[in-house]
Amino acid sequence: MHNRKYIIPAYTTGARIKEIRSSLHMTQREFAEFIGTSKPTVERWEAGSHPITGPVVLLIELLWRDRFLPEKLHVPANRLKLRLYYMYEDSVCTIIDVDEMSQRVEIKNYTDDILFRAFGKNTEPTFTDYEEFIESRCFPRTRDKVKLELEHLGIPFYDPIMIIEKTQGRMAEDHFWIKLER
């Protein structure tokens, strides 16, 4: 058994929570939403004088070390018509915003691991890259009895977005999938 030690305080204080929250320019409500707790809990922490323990200690330490963490995790406003969340299990890996009419694509990656990004190391995909990506999350156009598969899904013709709407872009024994938002 490994006996690892970590540089994490045993507790935090209400004053430290307030300092971090203020430095992030967040209201108590915004901070509560960000860390997944209630506004009254944040109010109680900040008003209290007792040491605070638990998972929030690690989170406060991480936020103290990286004040840009909330921005890195922020979901940008969708300025285009279609949003795809490229997921690994329950984690968002890449948000893809698309306007098919103007053939514009914008992405935001939420992981540094290129194996989990929708477009790998490509941070500025073209519309062609996008089309290839969504088609890669569908069964092939050349699949034997493709018309039967489309009929089974209730889709009149091969359209990758329509297929993804029905299948979430899931592949056999694959933990990646796509959530669509229009």
SVG drawing of the C-alpha trace seen along z (x, -y; Angstrom):
<svg xmlns="http://www.w3.org/2000/svg" viewBox="-40 -41 44 47">
<polyline fill="none" stroke="black" stroke-width="0.4" points="0.0,0.0 1.3,-3.4 1.6,-6.0 1.2,-9.2 1.1,-12.7 -0.4,-15.7 0.1,-19.4 -3.5,-20.2 -4.6,-22.0 -6.6,-20.0 -9.2,-22.7 -10.2,-26.1 -11.9,-29.1 -14.9,-31.3 -12.6,-34.2 -10.5,-32.2 -13.6,-31.1 -14.8,-34.7 -11.4,-35.8 -11.3,-33.2 -14.9,-33.8 -14.3,-37.6 -11.1,-37.2 -13.2,-35.2 -15.7,-38.1 -18.6,-35.7 -21.6,-36.4 -22.4,-33.9 -25.1,-32.4 -22.7,-32.1 -20.1,-30.5 -22.6,-28.1 -23.7,-27.0 -20.1,-26.6 -19.2,-24.3 -22.5,-22.5 -23.9,-23.6 -26.5,-26.1 -26.2,-29.8 -27.1,-29.4 -24.2,-27.0 -21.8,-29.6 -23.3,-32.3 -22.9,-30.0 -19.3,-29.2 -18.4,-32.8 -20.1,-34.1 -18.7,-31.3 -15.5,-31.3 -15.1,-27.5 -12.7,-25.5 -14.4,-24.0 -13.4,-20.5 -14.4,-18.2 -14.1,-18.3 -14.5,-22.0 -11.0,-22.3 -9.4,-20.7 -11.6,-22.8 -10.6,-26.1 -6.9,-25.0 -7.3,-24.3 -9.0,-27.6 -6.3,-29.4 -3.7,-27.8 -5.6,-28.4 -7.9,-31.4 -8.7,-30.7 -10.3,-27.3 -13.9,-28.7 -13.2,-30.3 -11.6,-27.0 -14.9,-25.2 -17.3,-28.0 -19.8,-27.1 -19.6,-29.8 -22.8,-31.3 -23.9,-29.5 -23.8,-32.1 -24.5,-29.5 -27.5,-27.3 -26.5,-23.9 -24.5,-22.7 -23.0,-19.3 -21.5,-18.1 -18.8,-15.5 -18.9,-13.4 -16.9,-10.7 -19.3,-8.9 -20.7,-11.9 -17.8,-14.3 -17.9,-17.0 -14.7,-16.8 -15.5,-19.3 -18.4,-21.7 -18.9,-22.1 -21.1,-25.0 -22.1,-24.8 -24.0,-26.9 -24.5,-24.5 -25.8,-27.2 -22.7,-29.4 -20.5,-26.4 -19.0,-27.9 -17.6,-25.7 -16.4,-26.9 -15.2,-24.6 -14.1,-24.7 -12.1,-21.8 -12.5,-20.9 -9.6,-18.4 -5.9,-18.6 -5.9,-14.9 -6.0,-14.9 -7.4,-11.4 -10.6,-12.7 -11.0,-15.8 -13.5,-15.7 -10.8,-16.9 -7.7,-15.7 -4.9,-18.4 -6.9,-20.4 -8.2,-23.5 -9.7,-25.2 -11.6,-22.6 -13.0,-23.4 -16.5,-22.6 -15.1,-19.6 -13.4,-18.4 -16.7,-18.7 -18.6,-16.7 -15.9,-14.0 -16.2,-13.9 -20.0,-13.6 -19.9,-10.9 -17.3,-9.0 -19.8,-8.8 -22.4,-7.0 -22.5,-3.7 -20.9,-3.9 -22.8,-5.0 -21.6,-1.9 -22.9,0.5 -24.6,3.6 -28.4,3.0 -28.0,-0.6 -31.6,-1.3 -32.9,1.2 -30.9,-0.4 -32.2,-3.9 -35.8,-2.6 -35.3,-1.0 -34.3,-4.4 -37.2,-6.1 -34.8,-8.2 -35.7,-8.7 -32.1,-9.1 -28.5,-9.0 -28.0,-12.2 -25.3,-12.0 -27.1,-14.6 -30.4,-12.8 -28.6,-9.5 -26.8,-11.1 -30.2,-12.5 -31.4,-8.9 -28.2,-7.1 -26.4,-9.8 -23.4,-8.9 -22.8,-5.9 -20.7,-3.0 -20.4,0.5 -18.2,0.8 -17.4,-2.9 -17.8,-5.4 -17.9,-8.4 -21.3,-9.9 -22.8,-13.2 -25.6,-15.3 -27.3,-17.6 -28.8,-21.0 -30.7,-23.2"/>
</svg>
